[in-house]
């Protein structure tokens, strides 16, 4: 069971990487909820570890997630055709374990890690439950650094700088710097 959970998580990350998405990298537009802010809507508990990365990399603008059963309990339903996100829930239940120690019986509590796979859905995949307001990305208040701008304008034989792209990069053959919009 455990190895299948790991395989599922690994294949999901590889799928994202192969499609050109770096799951742990924030997009330029800021259209998805911040890494580390994703929570279970019903319990309010934050997702941690690999689950925080998995929920973030799905790119939803809402940070609220629910299991299928939680959605039903809250009076909602999953939209037809929506696919859930597999996450890992770790538990460390205590078991009492008895053993013989120098002719006397001793009982000791032992914690054994237990991993379980759950499937969760972002609130945007759900009907019948109040949706958080979608915040439209309006950009940042762009304030150029004067000294940096002076360096760019004073650069002799400077490469051409173009704005309006989805990423920042330098193209050697074209001697061109591409950048997102300044906002």
C-alpha positions, 0 to 999 in steps of 0.5 A: 500500500505504502509504495503505491501511495509514493508511486502515485505522488511521484507520477503526479509530480513527474506529470506536472514537470513534463507538462512544463509546470514546476510544481513548487515554483510560484507563477508570475501572475500570482493566480494560485493560492500561496504555498503553505496556506492550503487547508482542509475547509471542514477541520481548518487544519493546514496541509503539511509536508508533501501534501502542502506541495501537492495542493499548491501545485494543482494551481487553484486560486482557492486554498480550501480542500475537502474529502468526498465524504466531507463534501457530502456532510456539508451538503455539497457534491463534486462536479461531474468529471472532476478528479481528486488529488491523492494525498497521504495522511500519516498517523502514529497510533500507540499499541501496547506491547508486552514482553518479558524483561528479566523474569517480569512482564513489562508493557510498553506503548509503541508508536507505529507509523501508518500511512493512508491515502485520501482523495481530496477536492478543491472547493472550486471543484464542488457545488452546493457549498459557499465558495470563497471570493475569487481574487483577481490578480491585479498586479503589484505596485511596480517601483523600479530601483533607481540604481538598477534602472541606471545600470540598465540604461547606461549599459553599452551594447545592452541586449533588447529587453521585451516585456509581456512574457510568461517567464524571465529569460535571456536568449543568447542567439537573439541577445534578448532579455524577456520579462513578464509585465512590470505589474 
